[in-house]
Amino acid sequence: MSANLFRSIIWVRYMNFRRNFKKGGTIFHQGSPSDCAFIISSGAVEIIEDTPEGQKVIGHLTENGIFGEMGLIDGQPRSATARALEDSVVYVMTRKNFDLLVKENPEALLPILKILTSRLRETMGFLKLGARPDKTQITQLTTN
């Protein structure tokens, strides 16, 4: 998928600020409020789900990957934890700026809709198999 959100001039205008995370740093916790989304400028992030059996890695994202976007759309608590796999720089988009983007440039939402659709199709594929992805089945959740 060719959706380079970070370098999109439209998206950059709506990014609120930049945050740096050291390797192993937690970006957000599962269950915490969803008030912003993140786009990776450099580094890598893993997405982890807390399960009754313990923590399970459900995805890896690299440069230009977006995460935390579901909360901007539905306002529900975070569905997973995000942690830096290496020193990382991420740009943050708040709900206020996301709403402004929707109002001023609705066509700029197409890349995020493609990402969400791709992730939904991947999840539906696993459900059809009657299984959840394990670490060997994880695909890159990137936007390249």
Residue pairs with C-beta under 8 A, 6 or more apart in sequence:
1 114
1 115
1 118
1 143
1 144
2 144
3 110
3 111
3 112
3 114
3 115
3 143
4 64
4 111
4 143
4 144
5 11
5 39
5 64
5 66
5 111
5 112
5 143
6 12
6 39
6 40
6 41
6 63
6 64
6 91
7 64
8 108
8 111
10 101
10 105
10 108
11 39
11 93
11 101
11 108
12 91
14 93
14 97
14 98
14 100
14 101
15 39
15 91
15 92
15 93
15 97
16 36
16 91
16 92
16 93
16 94
16 97
17 91
17 92
18 41
18 89
18 90
18 91
18 92
19 27
19 38
19 89
19 90
19 91
19 92
20 87
20 88
20 89
21 27
21 43
21 84
21 87
21 88
21 89
21 90
22 84
22 87
23 84
23 85
23 86
23 87
24 83
24 84
25 83
25 84
25 88
26 81
26 82
26 83
27 38
27 45
27 68
27 82
27 83
27 84
27 90
28 68
28 78
28 81
28 82
29 78
29 81
30 48
30 49
30 50
30 77
30 78
30 79
30 80
30 81
31 77
31 78
32 77
32 78
33 71
33 77
33 78
34 68
34 70
34 71
34 72
34 74
34 75
34 76
34 77
34 78
35 71
35 94
35 95
36 68
36 71
36 72
36 92
36 93
36 94
36 95
37 66
37 67
37 68
37 69
37 71
37 72
37 92
37 93
37 98
38 45
38 66
38 67
38 68
38 82
38 90
38 91
38 92
38 93
39 64
39 65
39 66
39 90
39 91
39 93
40 61
40 62
40 63
40 64
40 65
40 66
40 67
40 88
40 89
40 90
41 63
41 88
41 89
41 90
41 91
42 63
42 88
42 89
43 62
43 63
43 84
43 85
43 86
43 87
43 88
43 89
43 90
44 60
44 61
44 62
44 84
44 85
44 86
44 88
45 60
45 61
45 65
45 67
45 82
45 83
45 84
45 85
45 88
45 90
46 57
46 59
46 60
46 61
46 82
46 83
46 85
47 57
47 58
47 59
47 60
47 61
47 67
47 80
47 81
47 82
47 141
48 55
48 56
48 57
48 58
48 80
48 81
48 82
48 83
49 55
49 56
49 58
49 79
49 80
49 81
50 80
50 81
55 81
56 134
56 135
57 135
57 138
58 80
58 133
58 138
59 138
59 139
59 141
60 85
60 138
60 140
60 141
61 67
61 140
61 141
61 142
62 140
62 142
63 142
64 142
64 143
64 144
65 141
65 142
65 143
66 112
66 115
66 143
67 82
67 141
68 78
68 82
69 112
69 115
69 116
70 76
70 79
70 116
71 77
71 78
71 95
72 93
72 95
72 98
73 116
75 95
93 101
101 108
101 109
102 109
111 143
115 143
119 141
122 139
126 132
126 133
126 137
133 139
